[in-house]
Amino acid sequence: MKNWKTVAVPPDTPLETAIGALDKGGLGIVLVTDADDVLRGTVTDGDVRRALLRHKNMDTPVSEIMCATPQVADLNWSREKLLAAMESTRLLQLPVVDAGRRVVGIETLHDMLGRRRLDNPVFLMAGGFGKRLYPLTQDCPKPMLKVGDKPILELILQGFADAGFHRFYISTHYLPEVIRDHFGDGSRWNVSIQYVHEEEPLGTGGALGLLPHDEIDLPIFLMNGDLLTRVDYRSLLDFHERHEGSATLCVREYENQIPYGVIQSDGHRITQIIEKPVQRCFISAGIYMLSPELVRRVAPGERIDMPTLLEREIGAGRDVNMFPVHEYWLDIGRMDDFQRAQQEVLNP
């Protein structure tokens, strides 16, 4: 049974602090307790993502976004009863409480069953030129630039491998031999790697047409090879499967403050003056989950970018869902991003 104290917060805790506890705790849950350790609610990955979808401010008290009636386990439950409860509710964690509803621990499905390997393929896009990082990319593909002592692409692959995924495809174009020589068949990481090569750039979605479609029998991850993130890939997979969409797009909330007073009016009459308002929107995080059927709809040699491909799916009446990312995320597109990554890998 896990020590729960590291993921316990009081009800007035700001959302930003709760997200930090969720990420650092590594249990996929935060317990909201009072001064007597009585459970008042829980906050899971899904609760946080729903709050982000509603554009909740980071100073929102966690009591406003928590589940106030969470499923709990009794201190005396057997292992079989715990597993049955998790199975019936599709929960990955259960707070364990005594008769007074005071928390005594947390049981996780991972600990009870052990981390199993998952067969979903992972497709990493590593063919770009990285022109904005020149001259660093003169003799090195951008995904192979080192952050700390490892290439960006290796950090990505290791993150998926640590989560239990082992079937990898890597798309190459610029200096493909550098990538192939480093990763080989993947055996160093206890995974398998196959390569698809774009003779000419096909766009961010076109490389899907080069995959062996008969081997893509499960939802597939697609991820740009220049990202650093600690997103929970298993939660993303679970979300995609529960919502049964053609695709799931990871998104980040982006804030833009207008540096002027914004005027609202009714004709020539001013109704309101808003000083330096903040606009919020969602941007693509460069991480996708795609159904096998979508992958097969991309023909070999077709040139298409992911936004166009997803718009095509939406236009055909297929569901494309979004999955807000609250975990660490950095797109290494410019030199200052690369320098920032070097600092953050040393001080995670």
N, C-alpha and C positions, 0 to 999 in steps of 0.2 A: 504494500500500500504506500502511495506517494506521500511525501511531506507536503501538506497543503499551505503552510504558513507563507511560503514564498509567492503564492498567487492569491492571497487574501487581501481585500481592500475594503474600506468603509463605504457606506452608501453615497457620501458626498464627494467621493473621489472624481476628479475630472476625467473625461473620456480619454484624453491624451495619456494620462498616467496609467489608466487601465489597459490601454493598448500596449504600452511599454511593458507592463506586468505580463500580459498575454504572450508577447513575443519572447521575453526573457525567460518566462517560466517553462516554456516548451511542453506544456501539458494540454494546450488547446482550450483552456478554460480558466476563468478568473472567478473566485468565490467572493461574493459580497456579504460581509458578516458585520455584526454589531460588536460592541465592546465585550460582550460575553461569549463571543464565537458562535452565536446563533446565526444560521444561514438565512439571509434575507433574499438572496437571488443569485443568479449566475450570469456571466457574460462569456459567450463563446465567439469563435471566429465568425459565425453567421450573424450574431447580434451586432458585432462591430460593422460588418459589411452592410447590413441593413441600415444602420445609423449613418454610414457614409453615403448611401444612396439617397437618404433624406437630407443630406447636407447639414447634418448636426455639427455644431461648433465643437472644437476640441475642449472647451471648458464646460461642456454639458455634464452635469452630475451623472455618474454611472447608474444611479437609481432610475433615471429616465429611460435608459435603453436596455436594462437588464431583463432577463426572464425572472419574474417574481414568483413563479410557481414551478420551479425546476423539478425534474425527476431526481429522486434521491434513493440511496440504498441504506438499508438498516445495517447496523453494526454486526448483527448476527446472521446476515445472509450468507448462504453457501456460495462457492465459486460457480456452481451450476445455475443458481438463481440469478447471480450477477450477470452471467453471460446471457441468460435468457432475457433479462431486462434490457440489456444493451442491444440484443438482436431485435427485439420487438419494437424498440423506439429508435433504432439506428443511431444510437449515441456512442461516442467514442470514449466518454468519461462519465463517471458517476460519483458525485460527492457522497461520502459515507457519514451518516449522522447518528447520534444516540437518540434516546427517547425524548429528550428535550430539544431536539433539532439542532444540537450543537455539533459542529463539524469535528470529526475525528480523523478524516483522511480522504483520499481520492483513489478510486480504482480506474485504471485505463485499459481499454481493449488491447492496446499494444503490449502492455506488460503481461496481460493474461494469456494472450495467444502467441506473443512473439511477433516481430516484424516480418511479414511475409513479402516475398517478391511479387511484383505486379508486372503483367505482360504487356501493358499498354506501350506502344511505340513512342519514342521521343525523336522529333525531327529538329535538328539544330541548323540554323541558316548561317553559313560561314563563308559566303562567296564574295562579300563586298570588298571594295577597294580601300575604304577608309581614307578618302582623300583629305578630309578635314584634319586628320592626324599626321599628315605628311610633315616631316621626312621620316617619322617613326615607322610608317607603313611602306617605306620604299622597298624594303626587302623582307617584309613580314606582313601577313594578313592581319587585319585589325583584331579578329578574335584571338590571335596568338600573341598579342602584346601582353607582357607580364604585369600583373597586379600583385605586388609582393614578389613572391618567388614562383608563381604559377601563371600560365596563360589564362586569359579571361574564359576561353572556351573550356578549359579543364575545370575551372571553378564551377561553371554551369553544369558540366557533366557530373562532377562529383556530388553536387547538390541533388541531382536526380537519382544518382546511384545510392546516396545515403537514404533517400526516401523509399528505396526498394525497386526502382525501375532499372531495367537491364537491356532493353532492346533499343539501340540507337541507330539513327540514320543522320549523316552529316552531308549537307549540300556545300559543294566547293565550286570556286571559279578562279579567283585570283590566287596565284601561288599555291595550288592544291597540294603539292608535294610536301610543303612545310607542315600542313595539317596531318597528312597521311603518315609522314615519318614520325610524328610525335605520338599519335594515338594508335596507329596500327590497327589491329583487330579488336582492341578494347580489353584484352585479357589482363592487362596490368591493373585494371579497375574492376575486374570480375564482371564485365559486361561484354556484349557483342556490338560491333560497329560495322555498318555498311555505308558506303559512300555513293552519292549521286553527283555527277559533275555537269555543270552548266557550261556548254561550249560558248554560248552567248547568254548574257544575263536575261532571265525570264521574268523578273519582277519578284516581289516577296511571296506571291502565291503560285507563280508558275512552276517552281521546282517541285510542287506536289505532283505534277504530271509525270515526273521522272521516277517517282517511287514505284516499287513493285506492288501494284494495286492488289494483287491476289494475296499479299502478305499482310495488308493492313486490315485486320479483322476486328479491331477494337478501337475506341476513340483514341486519337493520337494527339500528343502535345506538339505544338510548333512554337519555336522560340528563336528570337533573334540572337545571334552569337556575340553580341556586344553589350549584354546586360549583366548587371550584378543585382541579385535579389535574394531574399530569404522567404519568398512566398511559399506557402504550404501547398505543395503539389498534390498531395492526397486530398486536401480539402477542395482544391480546384476540380479534381476528378470526380469527387463525390457530388459537388454542386452540378457539374455538367450532366452526370448520370441522372440525378434527381429531376432536373428540369427538362431533360430529353430534347434538347435543341439540336439544330444542325451544327451550331458552333457556339462556343463561349469565348468572349473576348475579355481579357484582363484589362482593367482600367485604373487610372490614378486620378484623384481629385486635383485639379489645378486651379490656383487662385491668381487673379490678376487685378491689381488695384489701379483704378483710374486716377491719375494724379491731379484731377480737377474736380470742381463742384459740378455735379450733373443736374441739369434742369429738367423737370417734368412739367408738362403744361397741358392745358386744355384750350386749344386755339392759341390766342395771344396771351392768355392769362396763365401765369405761373402757379402751379399747384403745390410744388415741393422743390426744395433744393437739397440734394444729398451730397455731402462733402466727401470727396475721395472714396466712393463706394468700392467694395470688393466684389468682383464677379467670380463665381465658382462654376466650373464645368468639369467634365470627365474627359480624359485623354487616353489614347491607346497606350498600353504598357508593353506592347510587343510580345505578348505571350498569349497563346490560343489553345483551345481544345476543339478538335474537329471530328465530326463523325466520319466513319469509313465511307459512307455514301457521298459526302461532300468531296472527299479526296478523289474518289473515282470520277467525279464530274469535271475534274481538271484534266484536259487532254494532254498527252505528251507533246511537248514543244509549244504549248499555249503560253503566251505572254500575258501575265495578269498580276496586279498587285493585290494585297490582302483586302484593302478597303473596297476595291471594285468587286472582288470575289464575294465578300460578305454582303455588299449591296445587292449583288445578283441573287444571293440566297434569300434575302429579305423580299426582293421583288417577286420571287417565285412563291412567296407565302410561307417560307420556312422560318422557324424561330432562331434568332441569333440573340443570345443572352449576354449580359455583362457581369463580371465578377470583380468587385472593387478590391484593390490590393492595398492593405494598410501596412504591410511589412516593408522592410528596407528594400529600396529599388533605386537603381541608378543606371541611366542610359549613357554609355560612354561614347558620345558622339563628337565631342570637341576636346581640345587640349586641356581646358580647365576641368572638364569632367574626368579626364584621365588622371590629372594631378590630384583631384579630390579623392578618386578611388584609391590612390596610393596611401593617402593619409587615413582613410577610413578602414582599410584592411589592417592597418597597424593599431587602430583604436576602434574596434567594432562596437 
